[in-house]
Protein backbone atom coordinates (compact mmCIF):
# COMPACT_ATOMS: atom_id res chain seq x y z
CA UNK A 1 0.00 0.00 0.00
CA UNK A 2 2.83 2.36 0.88
CA UNK A 3 4.49 1.51 -2.41
CA UNK A 4 1.35 2.39 -4.37
CA UNK A 5 1.00 5.66 -2.49
CA UNK A 6 4.60 6.65 -3.34
CA UNK A 7 4.02 5.87 -7.01
CA UNK A 8 0.85 7.95 -6.97
CA UNK A 9 2.68 10.86 -5.28
CA UNK A 10 5.47 10.69 -7.90
CA UNK A 11 2.91 10.72 -10.73
CA UNK A 12 1.22 13.80 -9.23
CA UNK A 13 4.60 15.51 -8.87
CA UNK A 14 5.63 14.77 -12.45
CA UNK A 15 2.21 15.81 -13.77
CA UNK A 16 2.49 19.11 -11.84
CA UNK A 17 5.92 19.83 -13.36
CA UNK A 18 4.62 18.99 -16.84
CA UNK A 19 1.60 21.29 -16.44
CA UNK A 20 3.79 24.06 -15.02
CA UNK A 21 6.25 23.87 -17.91
CA UNK A 22 3.44 23.66 -20.45
CA UNK A 23 1.66 26.68 -18.99
CA UNK A 24 4.96 28.60 -18.91
CA UNK A 25 5.60 27.79 -22.56
CA UNK A 26 2.09 28.80 -23.57
CA UNK A 27 2.34 31.98 -21.52
CA UNK A 28 5.71 32.90 -23.09
CA UNK A 29 4.33 32.31 -26.58
CA UNK A 30 1.31 34.49 -25.84
CA UNK A 31 3.59 37.15 -24.41
CA UNK A 32 5.84 37.29 -27.49
CA UNK A 33 2.97 37.39 -30.00
CA UNK A 34 1.18 40.68 -30.56
CA UNK A 35 -2.23 40.95 -32.16
CA UNK A 36 -2.39 44.28 -34.05
CA UNK A 37 -5.43 46.41 -34.81
CA UNK A 38 -6.63 44.83 -38.07
CA UNK A 39 -8.30 48.09 -39.18
CA UNK A 40 -4.95 49.90 -39.58
CA UNK A 41 -3.20 49.61 -42.94
CA UNK A 42 0.59 49.34 -43.08
CA UNK A 43 3.22 49.60 -45.81
CA UNK A 44 5.95 47.03 -45.26
CA UNK A 45 9.24 47.82 -46.97
CA UNK A 46 11.51 44.80 -47.36
CA UNK A 47 15.29 44.73 -47.59
CA UNK A 48 15.14 44.06 -51.34
CA UNK A 49 13.19 47.40 -51.62
CA UNK A 50 9.92 45.65 -52.52
CA UNK A 51 6.74 46.77 -50.75
CA UNK A 52 3.58 45.12 -49.42
CA UNK A 53 0.45 46.89 -48.20
CA UNK A 54 -1.97 45.19 -45.85
CA UNK A 55 -3.36 44.66 -42.38
CA UNK A 56 -1.08 43.18 -39.72
CA UNK A 57 -2.95 40.34 -38.03
CA UNK A 58 -0.16 39.11 -35.76
CA UNK A 59 3.46 39.99 -35.09
CA UNK A 60 6.19 38.39 -33.02
CA UNK A 61 9.99 38.50 -32.90
CA UNK A 62 10.30 36.03 -35.79
CA UNK A 63 7.64 37.06 -38.33
CA UNK A 64 4.74 39.29 -39.27
CA UNK A 65 1.43 37.81 -40.42
CA UNK A 66 -0.43 40.15 -42.79
CA UNK A 67 -3.56 40.16 -44.90
CA UNK A 68 -3.20 42.09 -48.15
CA UNK A 69 -6.01 44.19 -49.61
CA UNK A 70 -6.85 41.45 -52.11
CA UNK A 71 -7.35 38.90 -49.32
CA UNK A 72 -4.01 37.05 -49.40
CA UNK A 73 -2.51 36.07 -46.04
CA UNK A 74 1.29 36.10 -45.91
CA UNK A 75 3.94 35.39 -43.29
CA UNK A 76 6.97 37.73 -43.62
CA UNK A 77 10.18 36.96 -41.66
CA UNK A 78 11.33 39.86 -39.51
CA UNK A 79 14.89 39.72 -40.87
CA UNK A 80 13.78 40.77 -44.38
CA UNK A 81 11.67 43.70 -43.12
CA UNK A 82 13.38 47.09 -43.37
CA UNK A 83 10.55 49.36 -42.23
CA UNK A 84 6.85 49.22 -41.28
CA UNK A 85 4.93 52.46 -41.95
CA UNK A 86 1.29 53.09 -40.94
CA UNK A 87 -0.83 54.57 -43.75
CA UNK A 88 -4.34 55.98 -43.94
CA UNK A 89 -7.03 57.04 -46.43
CA UNK A 90 -5.26 60.23 -47.55
CA UNK A 91 -2.45 58.07 -48.97
CA UNK A 92 -4.82 56.75 -51.66
CA UNK A 93 -6.15 58.50 -54.77
CA UNK A 94 -9.77 58.59 -55.95
CA UNK A 95 -9.32 55.25 -57.73
CA UNK A 96 -8.28 53.54 -54.51
CA UNK A 97 -4.66 53.29 -55.67
CA UNK A 98 -1.95 53.74 -53.06
CA UNK A 99 0.04 56.93 -53.72
CA UNK A 100 1.87 57.68 -50.49
CA UNK A 101 4.48 60.37 -49.86
CA UNK A 102 7.10 61.75 -52.19
CA UNK A 103 10.29 61.27 -50.15
CA UNK A 104 11.93 64.12 -52.10
CA UNK A 105 8.95 66.45 -51.55
CA UNK A 106 11.11 69.15 -49.91
CA UNK A 107 12.74 69.92 -53.26
CA UNK A 108 11.57 70.98 -56.72
CA UNK A 109 14.04 71.54 -59.58
CA UNK A 110 15.91 74.52 -58.13
CA UNK A 111 14.09 75.84 -55.07
CA UNK A 112 12.90 74.33 -51.80
CA UNK A 113 9.90 74.75 -49.46
CA UNK A 114 9.14 74.94 -45.75
CA UNK A 115 9.03 71.19 -45.20
CA UNK A 116 12.10 69.86 -43.36
CA UNK A 117 13.97 66.72 -44.31
CA UNK A 118 13.01 63.86 -42.03
CA UNK A 119 15.74 62.71 -39.67
CA UNK A 120 18.21 60.52 -41.54
CA UNK A 121 16.76 61.28 -44.98
CA UNK A 122 19.95 62.58 -46.61
CA UNK A 123 20.04 62.61 -50.39
CA UNK A 124 22.08 63.49 -53.48
CA UNK A 125 20.61 65.32 -56.44
CA UNK A 126 22.76 64.57 -59.49
CA UNK A 127 22.59 67.25 -62.19
CA UNK A 128 24.17 67.40 -65.62
CA UNK A 129 26.43 70.18 -64.34
CA UNK A 130 27.32 68.56 -61.00
CA UNK A 131 26.16 67.08 -57.66
CA UNK A 132 24.05 68.57 -54.86
CA UNK A 133 24.32 66.95 -51.40
CA UNK A 134 21.63 67.60 -48.76
CA UNK A 135 21.81 66.41 -45.15
CA UNK A 136 19.27 66.34 -42.32
CA UNK A 137 21.03 67.59 -39.18
CA UNK A 138 17.90 67.26 -37.03
CA UNK A 139 14.11 67.45 -37.43
CA UNK A 140 14.23 71.15 -38.39
CA UNK A 141 17.70 71.99 -39.61
CA UNK A 142 19.29 70.88 -42.88
CA UNK A 143 22.55 71.72 -44.62
CA UNK A 144 23.99 70.97 -48.03
CA UNK A 145 26.77 71.45 -50.54
CA UNK A 146 26.49 71.85 -54.31
CA UNK A 147 29.08 72.36 -57.02
CA UNK A 148 29.97 71.69 -60.64
CA UNK A 149 32.11 68.83 -61.93
CA UNK A 150 35.06 71.27 -61.91
CA UNK A 151 34.32 72.31 -58.29
CA UNK A 152 33.70 75.91 -59.45
CA UNK A 153 31.86 77.39 -57.66
CA UNK A 154 31.30 75.62 -54.33
CA UNK A 155 27.99 76.64 -52.71
CA UNK A 156 26.95 75.86 -49.15
CA UNK A 157 23.27 75.83 -48.17
CA UNK A 158 21.41 75.89 -44.85
CA UNK A 159 17.66 75.80 -44.05
CA UNK A 160 15.74 75.97 -40.77
CA UNK A 161 12.05 74.97 -40.85
CA UNK A 162 9.15 75.95 -38.61
CA UNK A 163 5.77 74.22 -38.40
CA UNK A 164 2.97 76.80 -38.43
CA UNK A 165 0.20 74.18 -38.18
CA UNK A 166 -0.61 70.77 -39.62
CA UNK A 167 -0.70 71.98 -43.24
CA UNK A 168 1.49 75.08 -43.31
CA UNK A 169 5.23 75.56 -42.90
CA UNK A 170 7.78 78.35 -42.90
CA UNK A 171 11.55 78.23 -43.42
CA UNK A 172 14.52 80.57 -43.56
CA UNK A 173 17.85 79.78 -45.10
CA UNK A 174 20.81 80.96 -47.10
CA UNK A 175 23.19 80.01 -49.90
CA UNK A 176 26.80 81.14 -49.93
CA UNK A 177 29.17 80.48 -52.83
CA UNK A 178 32.82 80.99 -53.64
CA UNK A 179 35.09 80.60 -56.66
CA UNK A 180 37.03 77.99 -54.63
CA UNK A 181 40.37 77.00 -56.19
CA UNK A 182 39.84 79.31 -59.20
CA UNK A 183 40.59 82.30 -56.95
CA UNK A 184 44.27 81.22 -56.89
CA UNK A 185 44.44 81.76 -60.66
CA UNK A 186 43.24 85.37 -60.40
CA UNK A 187 39.48 84.74 -60.82
CA UNK A 188 37.79 85.97 -57.66
CA UNK A 189 34.00 85.89 -57.38
CA UNK A 190 31.26 84.78 -55.03
CA UNK A 191 27.64 85.18 -54.10
CA UNK A 192 25.11 85.03 -51.28
CA UNK A 193 21.37 84.42 -51.27
CA UNK A 194 19.45 84.67 -47.98
CA UNK A 195 15.84 83.56 -48.45
CA UNK A 196 12.54 82.76 -46.74
CA UNK A 197 9.78 80.45 -47.91
CA UNK A 198 6.22 79.67 -46.85
CA UNK A 199 4.51 76.50 -48.04
CA UNK A 200 1.15 74.78 -47.79
CA UNK A 201 0.53 71.04 -47.99
CA UNK A 202 2.40 67.86 -47.13
CA UNK A 203 4.78 65.37 -48.71
CA UNK A 204 2.16 64.20 -51.20
CA UNK A 205 1.16 67.64 -52.52
CA UNK A 206 2.42 71.12 -51.69
CA UNK A 207 2.90 74.64 -53.02
CA UNK A 208 5.54 77.18 -51.93
CA UNK A 209 6.19 80.90 -52.30
CA UNK A 210 9.77 82.04 -51.71
CA UNK A 211 11.61 85.34 -51.69
CA UNK A 212 15.17 86.49 -51.14
CA UNK A 213 17.97 88.79 -52.16
CA UNK A 214 20.85 87.58 -54.27
CA UNK A 215 24.18 89.39 -54.31
CA UNK A 216 27.14 88.60 -56.58
CA UNK A 217 30.62 90.06 -56.34
CA UNK A 218 33.33 89.90 -59.01
CA UNK A 219 36.74 91.39 -58.21
CA UNK A 220 35.21 93.81 -55.70
CA UNK A 221 32.28 94.90 -57.88
CA UNK A 222 29.03 93.98 -56.09
CA UNK A 223 25.60 93.71 -57.71
CA UNK A 224 22.40 92.51 -56.05
CA UNK A 225 18.79 91.84 -56.95
CA UNK A 226 15.55 90.74 -55.28
CA UNK A 227 14.41 87.23 -56.21
CA UNK A 228 11.17 85.30 -55.88
CA UNK A 229 9.77 81.89 -56.74
CA UNK A 230 6.47 80.04 -56.98
CA UNK A 231 6.72 76.25 -57.04
CA UNK A 232 4.69 73.14 -56.32
CA UNK A 233 4.43 69.37 -56.67
CA UNK A 234 1.79 66.66 -56.45
CA UNK A 235 2.20 62.89 -56.40
CA UNK A 236 -0.50 61.48 -58.70
CA UNK A 237 0.45 57.81 -58.58
CA UNK A 238 2.77 55.32 -56.85
CA UNK A 239 5.58 56.19 -59.29
CA UNK A 240 4.78 59.64 -60.71
CA UNK A 241 4.90 63.20 -59.33
CA UNK A 242 4.23 66.37 -61.29
CA UNK A 243 6.65 69.18 -60.43
CA UNK A 244 6.69 72.88 -61.29
CA UNK A 245 9.44 75.34 -60.37
CA UNK A 246 10.28 78.95 -61.14
CA UNK A 247 13.15 81.31 -60.41
CA UNK A 248 12.40 84.99 -61.00
CA UNK A 249 14.89 87.86 -60.88
CA UNK A 250 12.89 91.02 -60.33
CA UNK A 251 13.69 94.11 -62.46
CA UNK A 252 15.61 96.94 -60.80
CA UNK A 253 16.16 100.61 -61.52
CA UNK A 254 18.91 101.32 -64.04
CA UNK A 255 22.09 102.97 -62.87
CA UNK A 256 24.87 104.84 -64.68
CA UNK A 257 28.49 103.73 -64.72
CA UNK A 258 31.42 105.88 -65.78
CA UNK A 259 34.13 103.96 -67.58
CA UNK A 260 37.59 105.11 -68.64
CA UNK A 261 39.49 103.08 -71.17
CA UNK A 262 42.33 103.45 -73.66
CA UNK A 263 42.04 103.27 -77.43
CA UNK A 264 44.64 103.54 -80.18
CA UNK A 265 43.57 106.00 -82.88
CA UNK A 266 45.29 106.07 -86.26
CA UNK A 267 46.74 109.48 -87.31
CA UNK A 268 46.66 109.93 -91.08
CA UNK A 269 49.31 112.69 -91.02
CA UNK A 270 51.88 110.89 -88.90
CA UNK A 271 50.75 107.44 -90.01
CA UNK A 272 51.05 106.09 -86.47
CA UNK A 273 48.60 105.00 -83.81
CA UNK A 274 48.23 107.42 -80.89
CA UNK A 275 47.12 106.37 -77.43
CA UNK A 276 43.90 108.16 -76.42
CA UNK A 277 42.05 107.90 -73.10
CA UNK A 278 38.26 107.91 -73.42
CA UNK A 279 35.81 108.49 -70.57
CA UNK A 280 32.27 107.35 -71.17
CA UNK A 281 29.13 107.19 -69.01
CA UNK A 282 26.80 104.33 -69.89
CA UNK A 283 23.41 103.27 -68.59
CA UNK A 284 23.39 99.85 -66.98
CA UNK A 285 19.91 98.39 -67.35
CA UNK A 286 18.60 95.74 -64.98
CA UNK A 287 15.66 94.00 -66.64
CA UNK A 288 13.73 91.16 -65.03
CA UNK A 289 14.38 87.53 -65.85
CA UNK A 290 12.23 84.49 -65.23
CA UNK A 291 13.06 80.79 -65.36
CA UNK A 292 10.07 78.40 -65.52
CA UNK A 293 10.43 74.61 -65.32
CA UNK A 294 7.46 72.21 -65.52
CA UNK A 295 8.40 68.56 -65.30
CA UNK A 296 7.83 64.99 -64.13
CA UNK A 297 9.46 62.99 -61.34
CA UNK A 298 9.53 59.23 -61.76
CA UNK A 299 10.04 57.21 -58.57
CA UNK A 300 12.04 54.23 -59.78
CA UNK A 301 12.16 52.42 -56.42
CA UNK A 302 12.45 53.16 -52.72
CA UNK A 303 14.98 56.00 -52.30
CA UNK A 304 15.53 56.64 -56.02
CA UNK A 305 13.89 59.02 -58.50
CA UNK A 306 14.53 60.45 -61.95
CA UNK A 307 13.31 63.93 -62.86
CA UNK A 308 13.23 65.91 -66.09
CA UNK A 309 11.65 69.18 -67.16
CA UNK A 310 11.53 71.63 -70.01
CA UNK A 311 12.83 75.13 -69.26
CA UNK A 312 11.52 78.42 -70.58
CA UNK A 313 13.25 81.78 -70.06
CA UNK A 314 11.12 84.92 -69.94
CA UNK A 315 12.89 88.22 -70.64
CA UNK A 316 12.08 91.39 -72.55
CA UNK A 317 8.46 90.33 -72.91
CA UNK A 318 9.38 87.07 -74.67
CA UNK A 319 9.36 83.44 -73.55
CA UNK A 320 12.36 81.62 -75.00
CA UNK A 321 12.43 77.79 -74.76
CA UNK A 322 15.71 76.17 -73.78
CA UNK A 323 16.44 73.25 -76.12
CA UNK A 324 18.29 71.20 -73.47
CA UNK A 325 15.95 69.66 -70.85
CA UNK A 326 16.75 69.87 -67.14
CA UNK A 327 17.61 66.34 -66.03
CA UNK A 328 18.17 65.26 -62.40
CA UNK A 329 18.63 62.02 -60.46
CA UNK A 330 17.73 61.68 -56.78
CA UNK A 331 19.39 59.10 -54.55
CA UNK A 332 18.88 58.72 -50.81
CA UNK A 333 22.10 58.27 -48.83
C-alpha positions as CSV (number, residue, x, y, z in Angstrom):
1,X,0.0,0.0,0.0
2,X,2.8,2.4,0.9
3,X,4.5,1.5,-2.4
4,X,1.4,2.4,-4.4
5,X,1.0,5.7,-2.5
6,X,4.6,6.7,-3.3
7,X,4.0,5.9,-7.0
8,X,0.9,7.9,-7.0
9,X,2.7,10.9,-5.3
10,X,5.5,10.7,-7.9
11,X,2.9,10.7,-10.7
12,X,1.2,13.8,-9.2
13,X,4.6,15.5,-8.9
14,X,5.6,14.8,-12.5
15,X,2.2,15.8,-13.8
16,X,2.5,19.1,-11.8
17,X,5.9,19.8,-13.4
18,X,4.6,19.0,-16.8
19,X,1.6,21.3,-16.4
20,X,3.8,24.1,-15.0
21,X,6.2,23.9,-17.9
22,X,3.4,23.7,-20.4
23,X,1.7,26.7,-19.0
24,X,5.0,28.6,-18.9
25,X,5.6,27.8,-22.6
26,X,2.1,28.8,-23.6
27,X,2.3,32.0,-21.5
28,X,5.7,32.9,-23.1
29,X,4.3,32.3,-26.6
30,X,1.3,34.5,-25.8
31,X,3.6,37.1,-24.4
32,X,5.8,37.3,-27.5
33,X,3.0,37.4,-30.0
34,X,1.2,40.7,-30.6
35,X,-2.2,41.0,-32.2
36,X,-2.4,44.3,-34.0
37,X,-5.4,46.4,-34.8
38,X,-6.6,44.8,-38.1
39,X,-8.3,48.1,-39.2
40,X,-4.9,49.9,-39.6
41,X,-3.2,49.6,-42.9
42,X,0.6,49.3,-43.1
43,X,3.2,49.6,-45.8
44,X,5.9,47.0,-45.3
45,X,9.2,47.8,-47.0
46,X,11.5,44.8,-47.4
47,X,15.3,44.7,-47.6
48,X,15.1,44.1,-51.3
49,X,13.2,47.4,-51.6
50,X,9.9,45.7,-52.5
51,X,6.7,46.8,-50.8
52,X,3.6,45.1,-49.4
53,X,0.4,46.9,-48.2
54,X,-2.0,45.2,-45.8
55,X,-3.4,44.7,-42.4
56,X,-1.1,43.2,-39.7
57,X,-3.0,40.3,-38.0
58,X,-0.2,39.1,-35.8
59,X,3.5,40.0,-35.1
60,X,6.2,38.4,-33.0
61,X,10.0,38.5,-32.9
62,X,10.3,36.0,-35.8
63,X,7.6,37.1,-38.3
64,X,4.7,39.3,-39.3
65,X,1.4,37.8,-40.4
66,X,-0.4,40.1,-42.8
67,X,-3.6,40.2,-44.9
68,X,-3.2,42.1,-48.1
69,X,-6.0,44.2,-49.6
70,X,-6.9,41.5,-52.1
71,X,-7.4,38.9,-49.3
72,X,-4.0,37.1,-49.4
73,X,-2.5,36.1,-46.0
74,X,1.3,36.1,-45.9
75,X,3.9,35.4,-43.3
76,X,7.0,37.7,-43.6
77,X,10.2,37.0,-41.7
78,X,11.3,39.9,-39.5
79,X,14.9,39.7,-40.9
80,X,13.8,40.8,-44.4
81,X,11.7,43.7,-43.1
82,X,13.4,47.1,-43.4
83,X,10.5,49.4,-42.2
84,X,6.8,49.2,-41.3
85,X,4.9,52.5,-42.0
86,X,1.3,53.1,-40.9
87,X,-0.8,54.6,-43.8
88,X,-4.3,56.0,-43.9
89,X,-7.0,57.0,-46.4
90,X,-5.3,60.2,-47.6
91,X,-2.5,58.1,-49.0
92,X,-4.8,56.7,-51.7
93,X,-6.2,58.5,-54.8
94,X,-9.8,58.6,-56.0
95,X,-9.3,55.3,-57.7
96,X,-8.3,53.5,-54.5
97,X,-4.7,53.3,-55.7
98,X,-1.9,53.7,-53.1
99,X,0.0,56.9,-53.7
100,X,1.9,57.7,-50.5
101,X,4.5,60.4,-49.9
102,X,7.1,61.7,-52.2
103,X,10.3,61.3,-50.2
104,X,11.9,64.1,-52.1
105,X,9.0,66.5,-51.5
106,X,11.1,69.2,-49.9
107,X,12.7,69.9,-53.3
108,X,11.6,71.0,-56.7
109,X,14.0,71.5,-59.6
110,X,15.9,74.5,-58.1
111,X,14.1,75.8,-55.1
112,X,12.9,74.3,-51.8
113,X,9.9,74.7,-49.5
114,X,9.1,74.9,-45.7
115,X,9.0,71.2,-45.2
116,X,12.1,69.9,-43.4
117,X,14.0,66.7,-44.3
118,X,13.0,63.9,-42.0
119,X,15.7,62.7,-39.7
120,X,18.2,60.5,-41.5
121,X,16.8,61.3,-45.0
122,X,19.9,62.6,-46.6
123,X,20.0,62.6,-50.4
124,X,22.1,63.5,-53.5
125,X,20.6,65.3,-56.4
126,X,22.8,64.6,-59.5
127,X,22.6,67.3,-62.2
128,X,24.2,67.4,-65.6
129,X,26.4,70.2,-64.3
130,X,27.3,68.6,-61.0
131,X,26.2,67.1,-57.7
132,X,24.1,68.6,-54.9
133,X,24.3,66.9,-51.4
134,X,21.6,67.6,-48.8
135,X,21.8,66.4,-45.1
136,X,19.3,66.3,-42.3
137,X,21.0,67.6,-39.2
138,X,17.9,67.3,-37.0
139,X,14.1,67.5,-37.4
140,X,14.2,71.2,-38.4
141,X,17.7,72.0,-39.6
142,X,19.3,70.9,-42.9
143,X,22.6,71.7,-44.6
144,X,24.0,71.0,-48.0
145,X,26.8,71.5,-50.5
146,X,26.5,71.9,-54.3
147,X,29.1,72.4,-57.0
148,X,30.0,71.7,-60.6
149,X,32.1,68.8,-61.9
150,X,35.1,71.3,-61.9
151,X,34.3,72.3,-58.3
152,X,33.7,75.9,-59.5
153,X,31.9,77.4,-57.7
154,X,31.3,75.6,-54.3
155,X,28.0,76.6,-52.7
156,X,27.0,75.9,-49.2
157,X,23.3,75.8,-48.2
158,X,21.4,75.9,-44.8
159,X,17.7,75.8,-44.1
160,X,15.7,76.0,-40.8
161,X,12.1,75.0,-40.9
162,X,9.2,75.9,-38.6
163,X,5.8,74.2,-38.4
164,X,3.0,76.8,-38.4
165,X,0.2,74.2,-38.2
166,X,-0.6,70.8,-39.6
167,X,-0.7,72.0,-43.2
168,X,1.5,75.1,-43.3
169,X,5.2,75.6,-42.9
170,X,7.8,78.4,-42.9
171,X,11.5,78.2,-43.4
172,X,14.5,80.6,-43.6
173,X,17.9,79.8,-45.1
174,X,20.8,81.0,-47.1
175,X,23.2,80.0,-49.9
176,X,26.8,81.1,-49.9
177,X,29.2,80.5,-52.8
178,X,32.8,81.0,-53.6
179,X,35.1,80.6,-56.7
180,X,37.0,78.0,-54.6
181,X,40.4,77.0,-56.2
182,X,39.8,79.3,-59.2
183,X,40.6,82.3,-57.0
184,X,44.3,81.2,-56.9
185,X,44.4,81.8,-60.7
186,X,43.2,85.4,-60.4
187,X,39.5,84.7,-60.8
188,X,37.8,86.0,-57.7
189,X,34.0,85.9,-57.4
190,X,31.3,84.8,-55.0
191,X,27.6,85.2,-54.1
192,X,25.1,85.0,-51.3
193,X,21.4,84.4,-51.3
194,X,19.4,84.7,-48.0
195,X,15.8,83.6,-48.4
196,X,12.5,82.8,-46.7
197,X,9.8,80.5,-47.9
198,X,6.2,79.7,-46.8
199,X,4.5,76.5,-48.0
200,X,1.1,74.8,-47.8
201,X,0.5,71.0,-48.0
202,X,2.4,67.9,-47.1
203,X,4.8,65.4,-48.7
204,X,2.2,64.2,-51.2
205,X,1.2,67.6,-52.5
206,X,2.4,71.1,-51.7
207,X,2.9,74.6,-53.0
208,X,5.5,77.2,-51.9
209,X,6.2,80.9,-52.3
210,X,9.8,82.0,-51.7
211,X,11.6,85.3,-51.7
212,X,15.2,86.5,-51.1
213,X,18.0,88.8,-52.2
214,X,20.9,87.6,-54.3
215,X,24.2,89.4,-54.3
216,X,27.1,88.6,-56.6
217,X,30.6,90.1,-56.3
218,X,33.3,89.9,-59.0
219,X,36.7,91.4,-58.2
220,X,35.2,93.8,-55.7
221,X,32.3,94.9,-57.9
222,X,29.0,94.0,-56.1
223,X,25.6,93.7,-57.7
224,X,22.4,92.5,-56.0
225,X,18.8,91.8,-56.9
226,X,15.6,90.7,-55.3
227,X,14.4,87.2,-56.2
228,X,11.2,85.3,-55.9
229,X,9.8,81.9,-56.7
230,X,6.5,80.0,-57.0
231,X,6.7,76.2,-57.0
232,X,4.7,73.1,-56.3
233,X,4.4,69.4,-56.7
234,X,1.8,66.7,-56.5
235,X,2.2,62.9,-56.4
236,X,-0.5,61.5,-58.7
237,X,0.5,57.8,-58.6
238,X,2.8,55.3,-56.9
239,X,5.6,56.2,-59.3
240,X,4.8,59.6,-60.7
241,X,4.9,63.2,-59.3
242,X,4.2,66.4,-61.3
243,X,6.6,69.2,-60.4
244,X,6.7,72.9,-61.3
245,X,9.4,75.3,-60.4
246,X,10.3,79.0,-61.1
247,X,13.1,81.3,-60.4
248,X,12.4,85.0,-61.0
249,X,14.9,87.9,-60.9
250,X,12.9,91.0,-60.3
251,X,13.7,94.1,-62.5
252,X,15.6,96.9,-60.8
253,X,16.2,100.6,-61.5
254,X,18.9,101.3,-64.0
255,X,22.1,103.0,-62.9
256,X,24.9,104.8,-64.7
257,X,28.5,103.7,-64.7
258,X,31.4,105.9,-65.8
259,X,34.1,104.0,-67.6
260,X,37.6,105.1,-68.6
261,X,39.5,103.1,-71.2
262,X,42.3,103.4,-73.7
263,X,42.0,103.3,-77.4
264,X,44.6,103.5,-80.2
265,X,43.6,106.0,-82.9
266,X,45.3,106.1,-86.3
267,X,46.7,109.5,-87.3
268,X,46.7,109.9,-91.1
269,X,49.3,112.7,-91.0
270,X,51.9,110.9,-88.9
271,X,50.8,107.4,-90.0
272,X,51.0,106.1,-86.5
273,X,48.6,105.0,-83.8
274,X,48.2,107.4,-80.9
275,X,47.1,106.4,-77.4
276,X,43.9,108.2,-76.4
277,X,42.0,107.9,-73.1
278,X,38.3,107.9,-73.4
279,X,35.8,108.5,-70.6
280,X,32.3,107.3,-71.2
281,X,29.1,107.2,-69.0
282,X,26.8,104.3,-69.9
283,X,23.4,103.3,-68.6
284,X,23.4,99.8,-67.0
285,X,19.9,98.4,-67.4
286,X,18.6,95.7,-65.0
287,X,15.7,94.0,-66.6
288,X,13.7,91.2,-65.0
289,X,14.4,87.5,-65.8
290,X,12.2,84.5,-65.2
291,X,13.1,80.8,-65.4
292,X,10.1,78.4,-65.5
293,X,10.4,74.6,-65.3
294,X,7.5,72.2,-65.5
295,X,8.4,68.6,-65.3
296,X,7.8,65.0,-64.1
297,X,9.5,63.0,-61.3
298,X,9.5,59.2,-61.8
299,X,10.0,57.2,-58.6
300,X,12.0,54.2,-59.8
301,X,12.2,52.4,-56.4
302,X,12.5,53.2,-52.7
303,X,15.0,56.0,-52.3
304,X,15.5,56.6,-56.0
305,X,13.9,59.0,-58.5
306,X,14.5,60.4,-61.9
307,X,13.3,63.9,-62.9
308,X,13.2,65.9,-66.1
309,X,11.7,69.2,-67.2
310,X,11.5,71.6,-70.0
311,X,12.8,75.1,-69.3
312,X,11.5,78.4,-70.6
313,X,13.3,81.8,-70.1
314,X,11.1,84.9,-69.9
315,X,12.9,88.2,-70.6
316,X,12.1,91.4,-72.6
317,X,8.5,90.3,-72.9
318,X,9.4,87.1,-74.7
319,X,9.4,83.4,-73.5
320,X,12.4,81.6,-75.0
321,X,12.4,77.8,-74.8
322,X,15.7,76.2,-73.8
323,X,16.4,73.2,-76.1
324,X,18.3,71.2,-73.5
325,X,16.0,69.7,-70.8
326,X,16.8,69.9,-67.1
327,X,17.6,66.3,-66.0
328,X,18.2,65.3,-62.4
329,X,18.6,62.0,-60.5
330,X,17.7,61.7,-56.8
331,X,19.4,59.1,-54.5
332,X,18.9,58.7,-50.8
333,X,22.1,58.3,-48.8
